[in-house]
Amino acid sequence: MFSGCKKCRMTTSVLLLALGVLFLLRDLNVWDFWNVQWWTALFLLMGLCGLAMHTCSDCCATMPESKKRR
């Protein structure tokens, strides 16, 4: 999940931190904003970050040939 270029790793880290803060606020009953389980949100985040890395030109330049998009 944390592979790729510096830009993609930073974006993934920021999204993961934001998701963590949102679920922390939910657990502390500060903000009741949705009824989504944490693993569902994590799978969506992993899919979003994976799609972003496969469309990033910097990440595609450093990927092995077997993992590059066709």
C-alpha positions, -999 to +999 in steps of 0.1 A: +000+000+000+029+024+007+048+017-026+051+041-054+065+076-058+069+102-030+037+120-041+015+089-040+029+078-007+022+112+008-013+112-006-020+077+008-006+087+042-028+118+043-059+099+033-052+072+058-047+098+086-080+115+076-098+082+077-083+074+111-093+108+125-129+104+112-132+070+128-117+082+161-143+110+162-170+084+156-156+061+184-155+091+208-192+099+199-181+134+189-194+131+153-219+104+142-216+108+105-221+074+089-228+038+094-198+023+076-175-003+091-138+005+093-128-024+071-151-012+043-136+022+044-101+007+044-109-014+014-122+016-005-091+036+005-068+008-007-087+006-040-086+043-045-048+045-038-042+015-061-060+032-089-041+064-083-007+047-083-015+028-116-024+061-133+005+081-119+033+085-145+060+086-118+048+053-103+044+036-137+080+046-146+094+028-115+071-003-116+083-036-129+070-045-164+047-073-150+027-048-129+024-020-154-010-012-169-015-024-205 
